């Protein structure tokens, strides 16, 4: 599978964890956008072509599960989501 054109949106309030995952995912050929909260995640979804979302479950404010529920009711419902 050619991952070079695939972009993952990574949502985690722990920026260091996001950077670590970004390194591994980029080595696998993905592009990675890191955001610290779901407000910024919505902005990225609106501005970029995202192929997958990885979200932390324990985010401050809106948590990862609530964000996933929102996604399933939105125009982004076809994007796969991994909750960690």
C-alpha positions, 0 to 999 in steps of 0.5 A: 500500500502506498501511504505517501498520499495519506494524511493522518490527523493525530489529536493528543494534548501530550505534544511529546506523544504526538511527536513520537507517533509522528516519527513512526508514522512518517517512517511508514510513509504517512503525512501527519498533522498534530493538534492538541485539542478537538477545536483545532482538529475540526479546523484541520478537517475543514482545511485538509484532506484527512484519511484517518484520525487518531485521537487520545481518549482523555483530552481536556474539554471534549474527549476523544469519544465525544469527538468520535461521536461528532465525527460519525454524525458529520460530513467526516463520518467516512474517515476511520478513527482510532481511539487510544 
